[in-house]
Amino acid sequence: MRAVITVIGKDMVGILAKVSTKCAEHNINVLEVTQSILQDMFAMIMMVDIDKSDVPFTQFAEEMAAMGADMGMAIHAMHEDIFESMHRI
């Protein structure tokens, strides 16, 4: 099963490192990453494999949101199925 993680906020050192470290802590594998910096704003989308995660996905999503709040950013994690349903026309 896969999930999508989005990160939006003011650019700073270590964003990718912090997000990928949190994934690694829970045995979540990063499959793909795309990121852009628009002036001083950072935007990233990650596709991750959550099959071997050691925590329920809801807990992981809450941890990511809390980490984002601590960093002054918006970090959202959602199941791929939900993400695709939201963006289907």
N, C-alpha and C positions, 0 to 999 in steps of 0.2 A: 504494500500500500504506500502511496506517495502523498506528500503534503507540499503546500506552497507557503513560503515565508516571505513577507514583504517588509521592507525597512525604508522609512522615509524620515528625513530630518536634516539638521545642519551637519555639514561634513566635519569630521574629526578623525584623528588617528585611531586605528584599532577597531573600527566598526565590524568589518568582515571577520577579524580575529575573534572578537567577543561572541558574535553570533555562531560562528563555526565551532568555537570551543564549547558553547552551551549544547550544541548538537552532539558533539563528540562525548560529552559527559553522560549523555543518555543513549549512546550507541545508535545515533541517528546519522545516516550517511548522506553527505551532500552530493547530489548527482549533477546539478548544473547551477551556475550562477551567472547572472547578468547584473551589471551595475553601471550607473552613470553619475557624474557630478555635473550639475547645472548651476553655474556660478558657485555659490557656497552650499547648495542643497544636494544631499546624497540620496540616491534612490537605488534600491537593490531588490531583485526577486531571486529566490532560491527554490529549486525543486529538491526535495529530500525524500529519502526512503525511510519510513517509520516502522517497517516490519519488525525490526529487532530492538525497538525502543524498550527501555527498562521502566518506563513510567506510562500511565495512561495519557493519551494525546491531549485531553483537556488540561491536565496538569502541565504538560509541556507548553501548551499555548499560553496558559496563565503565567508561567515563568518567563516566557519570551516577552509578553506584554509588560510585565513588571520590570524586566531588564531594560526595555525600551523607555519606560517612564523614568527610570534612574538615569538613563543617558540623555533624556530630553528628546526622545525620538518616538515615532509610532512603529511598533513591531507587531505584526499580526501573523499568526500561523493558522492555516485552515487545511482541512482535507482536500485533496485534489478534486474529489467528486463535488464538493460544495463550491469550490472555486469555479469549476467548469459549469455547474448549474447556474451560478450567478452571472456568467458571461455568455450564456447561450441566448441567441436571439429567437 
